[in-house]
């Protein structure tokens, strides 16, 4: 259940491409947060309301033994830039945990991402699953420092987008036939080329084989504002409360 939180900054490490790796201390969160869940952080000084809205940040890693968790985010927003400048020992006000965990199919897992705002939940998923499943992470048009990932995760880097990757029939067929489940994170709505590639490689692909991570602004954390609302085959879906992971078949 979400609750008010006080987070203590352990480290704020600048990364290439205007990103930040923020490590904070909160033992209960470190033991309980899952990939796909997020926090709402107030990114402002006490008494300053110039950056009024809280920012939603997904967990990227947890270290339960240390009582710490890590957040990965772009710094191209004034609130996020403020957050990236926090020094060790700084105290942050937050609300969480919010949202639902992303739960892909068990077995061999392929994680495919070309949207930097969704890197954090993908990294958290890779860390959760690599302890008992084979995991391949495909970074399309994105780069990450090696320290962010466990050595057992296979990482593939490509300069193009996921839609362009799936246009490569030999590559996509091999990956889709290898995987027992895939998770995709890209900007905007699903590209028809991705669904077509899955249907070609796996004509009878089942529900939950392909999960899509929704890239939507999450402002309230409660579903009250409706800003993140997405239309699906089954009606409206609110990622802020129902989770950012949704079966691709519900969107295509």
Residue pairs with C-beta under 8 A, 6 or more apart in sequence:
2 95
2 96
2 97
2 98
2 221
3 95
3 96
4 93
4 94
4 95
5 26
5 29
5 39
5 93
5 94
5 95
5 96
6 26
6 91
6 92
6 93
6 94
7 24
7 25
7 26
7 39
7 41
7 91
7 92
7 93
7 94
8 24
8 25
8 26
8 89
8 90
8 91
8 92
9 22
9 23
9 24
9 86
9 87
9 88
9 89
9 90
9 91
9 92
10 23
10 24
10 25
10 68
10 88
11 21
11 22
11 23
11 88
12 20
12 21
12 22
12 23
12 83
12 84
12 85
12 86
12 87
12 88
13 20
13 21
13 22
13 23
14 20
14 84
15 21
15 72
15 144
15 145
16 143
16 145
17 116
17 142
17 143
18 74
18 75
18 76
19 72
19 73
19 74
19 75
19 116
19 119
20 72
20 73
20 75
20 80
20 83
20 84
21 60
21 70
21 71
21 72
21 148
22 57
22 70
22 71
22 72
22 73
22 83
22 84
22 86
23 68
23 69
23 70
24 68
24 69
24 70
24 71
24 92
25 66
25 67
25 68
26 67
26 68
26 69
27 64
27 67
29 39
29 59
29 62
29 69
29 96
29 97
30 62
30 63
30 64
30 66
30 67
30 68
30 69
31 62
31 64
31 67
32 97
33 59
33 62
33 69
33 96
33 97
34 59
34 101
34 102
34 124
34 128
35 59
35 101
35 102
35 121
35 122
35 124
35 125
35 127
35 128
36 58
36 99
36 100
36 101
36 102
36 121
36 124
36 125
36 213
36 243
36 244
36 245
37 58
37 59
37 96
37 97
37 98
37 99
37 100
37 101
38 56
38 57
38 58
38 59
38 96
38 97
38 98
38 99
38 218
39 56
39 57
39 59
39 71
39 94
39 95
39 96
39 97
39 98
40 54
40 55
40 56
40 94
40 95
40 96
40 98
40 218
40 221
41 54
41 55
41 57
41 83
41 92
41 93
41 94
42 54
42 92
42 93
42 94
43 51
43 54
43 55
43 78
43 79
43 80
43 82
43 83
44 50
44 51
44 52
44 79
44 82
51 78
51 79
51 82
53 79
53 219
54 94
54 95
54 219
54 221
55 73
55 77
55 79
55 80
55 83
56 98
56 217
56 218
56 219
56 221
56 240
57 71
57 73
57 120
58 71
58 72
58 118
58 120
58 121
58 124
59 69
59 70
59 71
59 97
59 120
59 121
59 124
60 70
60 71
60 72
60 119
60 120
60 121
60 123
60 124
60 148
61 69
61 70
61 123
61 124
61 127
61 148
62 68
62 69
62 70
62 124
62 127
63 69
63 70
71 120
72 119
72 120
72 123
72 148
73 80
73 83
73 84
73 117
73 120
74 80
74 116
74 117
75 81
75 83
75 84
83 92
86 92
95 221
98 218
98 221
98 240
98 241
99 218
99 239
99 240
99 241
99 243
99 244
100 241
100 242
100 243
100 245
101 243
102 121
102 125
102 183
102 211
102 213
102 243
102 244
102 245
103 245
104 125
104 129
104 181
104 182
104 183
104 208
104 211
104 245
105 180
105 181
105 208
105 209
106 133
106 180
106 181
107 133
107 179
107 180
107 181
108 133
108 134
108 135
108 136
108 178
108 179
108 180
108 181
109 125
109 129
109 133
109 134
109 135
109 136
109 179
109 180
109 181
109 182
109 183
110 135
110 136
110 138
110 175
110 176
110 178
110 179
110 181
110 182
110 183
111 122
111 125
111 126
111 135
111 136
111 137
111 138
111 182
111 183
111 185
112 137
112 138
112 140
112 162
112 165
112 182
112 183
112 184
112 185
112 186
113 119
113 122
113 137
113 138
113 139
113 140
113 142
113 162
113 184
113 185
113 186
114 139
114 140
114 141
114 142
114 161
114 162
114 185
114 186
114 187
115 185
115 186
115 187
115 215
116 142
117 215
118 185
118 213
118 215
118 244
119 142
119 144
119 185
121 185
121 213
121 244
122 137
122 183
122 185
122 213
123 144
123 148
123 149
125 183
126 135
126 137
126 149
126 150
126 153
127 149
127 150
129 135
130 150
130 152
130 153
134 154
135 152
135 153
135 154
136 153
136 154
136 155
136 156
136 175
136 178
136 179
137 149
137 153
137 154
137 155
137 156
138 156
138 158
138 162
138 165
138 175
139 155
139 156
139 157
139 158
140 158
140 159
140 160
140 161
140 162
140 164
140 165
140 186
141 158
141 159
141 160
141 161
142 157
143 157
144 155
149 155
158 165
161 186
162 184
162 186
162 191
162 194
163 186
163 191
163 193
163 194
165 171
165 172
166 172
166 191
166 193
166 194
166 196
166 197
167 193
167 197
169 197
169 200
172 197
172 201
173 197
173 200
173 201
175 182
176 182
176 197
176 198
176 201
176 202
177 201
177 202
180 209
181 208
181 209
181 210
181 211
182 198
182 209
182 210
182 211
183 210
183 211
183 212
183 213
183 245
184 190
184 194
184 210
184 211
184 212
184 213
184 248
185 212
185 213
185 215
186 215
187 215
188 215
189 251
190 212
190 248
190 251
190 252
192 252
194 248
195 248
195 252
198 205
198 209
198 210
198 248
199 205
202 209
207 247
207 249
208 247
210 247
210 248
210 249
211 245
211 246
211 247
211 248
212 245
212 246
212 247
212 248
212 251
213 244
213 245
214 228
214 230
214 237
214 239
214 244
214 245
214 246
216 227
216 228
216 230
216 239
216 240
216 244
217 227
217 228
218 227
218 228
218 239
218 240
219 225
219 227
219 228
219 240
220 227
220 240
221 240
221 241
222 240
222 241
223 238
223 240
223 241
226 238
228 238
228 239
228 240
229 236
229 237
229 238
230 236
230 237
230 238
230 239
230 246
230 251
231 237
232 246
232 250
232 251
233 249
233 250
233 251
234 250
237 246
237 250
239 246
